[in-house]
């Protein structure tokens, strides 16, 4: 018959140390007795012996059944068993949650050799409990470049000024060029946030002169200076509405697009959601038709052209004509 463990009476100071140790182990850390001794002396600033800390560790081991000792070389380390570090609610995660966590881990790992390395290490240890292992291939961030990469090293000051203006809700004057144009413009604007698209950083800003929100690539902005506040009405920025009606980022006329995915492309792309309000139907041949409201812009046309002959535009006529014109212009290059 297994004997019950003896009752453990902790003094106030020892209890504080043991609780502190347990919290450090909950972060996923492993410590030798000497390393924990250094940690305790640094935090509690008391004159203790190594033997006292070793005694605290044994006390914690007796109280917490998930504490374990492991041998690494000649050194003995204390840690919490992995089962203790895995939250009970992990089984409630769906694939989207785990994808986001692994994606976040991969992004954080790119900062491991930066000035934020220590803080990043703490975050990674916490996320490791929820999404263990390195499943996402972080090299894909820099190696898969169908749109190329922009070197943003020379844009640090502009980026910082724009981010500060967003956080502080300040108006600014900017010097920039619009997408697909070379003309230099000067605008008074209020920036709302940034996102990435085709490996570029884009900022969303309200421009009173246009009385609308526009997207501007960071590399197209050459100067940012503070401006006086704008006293007129500024419409609320609604991200779902702004992004929900477009492929890409530039503005244009809102139309109802109808596309037909044929053959093998129907199997690959026909059942993907390209728009939150998309309507999808399938015919007897297995071809898939999708229709949705979308802004007719350059990015929409280029997106359709990328599917080649495997996608047919059914409507509207204006979109059909633009796609035909682009196909013909490309064909003329090889005549």
HURA-V184272 format. One record per residue. D_FIRST is the distance of its C-alpha to the first C-alpha in Angstrom with 1 decimal. Layout:
D_FIRST, D_FIRST
This chain:
0.0, 3.8, 6.4, 9.4, 12.5, 15.1, 18.1, 21.0, 24.5, 27.2, 30.8, 33.5, 34.7, 31.3, 30.4, 33.7, 33.0, 29.5, 31.0, 33.9, 31.7, 29.7, 33.1, 34.4, 31.4, 32.0, 35.5, 34.0, 34.7, 32.9, 33.2, 32.8, 32.1, 35.8, 36.9, 34.8, 36.2, 39.7, 39.0, 37.7, 40.7, 43.1, 41.9, 41.0, 43.7, 41.8, 41.6, 38.0, 36.6, 34.9, 31.9, 31.7, 31.6, 28.9, 26.8, 27.6, 26.4, 23.0, 22.8, 23.7, 21.2, 18.4, 20.0, 21.0, 18.5, 21.6, 22.9, 23.0, 24.8, 27.3, 29.5, 33.2, 35.1, 34.2, 33.3, 29.9, 30.2, 28.0, 28.3, 26.8, 25.7, 28.6, 26.7, 26.6, 30.3, 31.3, 32.3, 31.0, 34.6, 35.7, 35.7, 38.4, 40.8, 43.6, 45.5, 48.0, 45.5, 43.9, 47.4, 48.4, 45.4, 45.9, 49.6, 49.0, 46.8, 49.5, 52.1, 50.1, 49.6, 53.4, 53.3, 50.9, 53.8, 55.6, 55.8, 53.0, 50.6, 48.0, 48.0, 47.9, 44.8, 43.0, 44.1, 43.1, 39.6, 39.3, 40.9, 38.7, 35.7, 37.7, 39.6, 37.8, 39.9, 43.6, 44.9, 48.3, 50.9, 52.4, 55.2, 56.7, 57.9, 60.4, 61.0, 61.9, 65.2, 67.4, 68.9, 69.0, 67.7, 69.5, 69.2, 68.6, 68.7, 72.1, 71.2, 68.7, 71.0, 72.2, 68.6, 67.5, 70.5, 70.0, 66.3, 67.2, 69.9, 67.4, 64.8, 67.6, 69.5, 72.7, 75.8, 77.1, 80.1, 79.4, 81.5, 80.3, 81.4, 80.2, 78.6, 81.0, 83.7, 85.1, 87.0, 85.7, 85.0, 84.4, 82.4, 81.1, 77.5, 74.2, 71.2, 68.2, 65.7, 65.3, 63.7, 63.9, 65.9, 67.0, 65.5, 67.8, 66.9, 68.8, 69.5, 70.3, 73.1, 75.4, 79.0, 81.5, 84.5, 82.8, 81.2, 78.1, 74.9, 75.2, 73.0, 74.1, 72.6, 71.7, 73.8, 76.8, 76.6, 78.5, 78.8, 77.1, 78.6, 77.8, 79.9, 80.9, 79.0, 80.3, 81.3, 81.7, 79.2, 76.4, 74.8, 71.0, 69.4, 67.3, 65.4, 64.6, 68.2, 69.5, 67.3, 67.0, 70.6, 71.1, 70.4, 70.7, 71.8, 75.6, 77.5, 79.8, 80.8, 78.2, 78.6, 76.8, 75.9, 75.4, 74.1, 73.7, 71.0, 72.1, 70.7, 67.7, 67.8, 67.2, 63.8, 62.9, 64.3, 65.3, 62.1, 61.4, 62.0, 64.8, 65.5, 63.4, 66.1, 66.9, 67.9, 67.1, 68.7, 68.8, 71.8, 72.1, 72.4, 69.1, 70.9, 69.3, 71.3, 70.1, 72.0, 71.3, 73.1, 73.6, 75.9, 78.4, 78.2, 78.4, 74.6, 74.6, 77.4, 75.8, 72.5, 74.4, 76.3, 73.1, 72.4, 75.7, 77.1, 73.8, 74.2, 77.3, 78.3, 79.6, 80.4, 81.9, 85.2, 85.2, 81.9, 83.1, 86.3, 84.4, 82.0, 85.1, 86.9, 84.0, 83.7, 87.4, 87.5, 84.8, 86.7, 89.9, 88.3, 88.3, 91.8
